[in-house]
Amino acid sequence: MSTLRSILTSVVRMPALRRIGVVVLLVLAWQVWLSVQAVGKVAPGVGDHPDQRGRFSVDVVLNFAPERYHILELQKHGRVAGTSDNTVHLRSVSPAGVDALAREYWIERIDPASSPNRRP
């Protein structure tokens, strides 16, 4: 036990390792924050009507008009069916895709598709 204590003491005294420890703690804090804030983003009813493949349509609401970068990022999780104001309409989104979208800090919320006539 004393050897472990001496190793930890010598590690704490090294400035480079302290900096690495701070960076690791900051990255962990950022990941925890992304997970916590993702919980409230997905509206009730998202995924209630999946197609045969288990995918569904969603409306991704942003706080700003989407730009090329945002559309390309959203296309990783579904097919873009269009935009209206600050909302991007996605089709064929999987449950894992919704989870990944909810972790994006620039997405305000994820709602069920507004048009019932839109194909899933």
Secondary structure as GFF3:
##gff-version 3
##sequence-region A 1 120
A	DSSP	alpha_helix	2	13	.	.	.	ID=ss1
A	DSSP	alpha_helix	15	38	.	.	.	ID=ss2
A	DSSP	beta_strand	56	62	.	.	.	ID=ss3
A	DSSP	alpha_helix	68	75	.	.	.	ID=ss4
A	DSSP	beta_strand	79	84	.	.	.	ID=ss5
A	DSSP	beta_strand	87	93	.	.	.	ID=ss6
A	DSSP	alpha_helix	95	102	.	.	.	ID=ss7
A	DSSP	beta_strand	107	112	.	.	.	ID=ss8
###
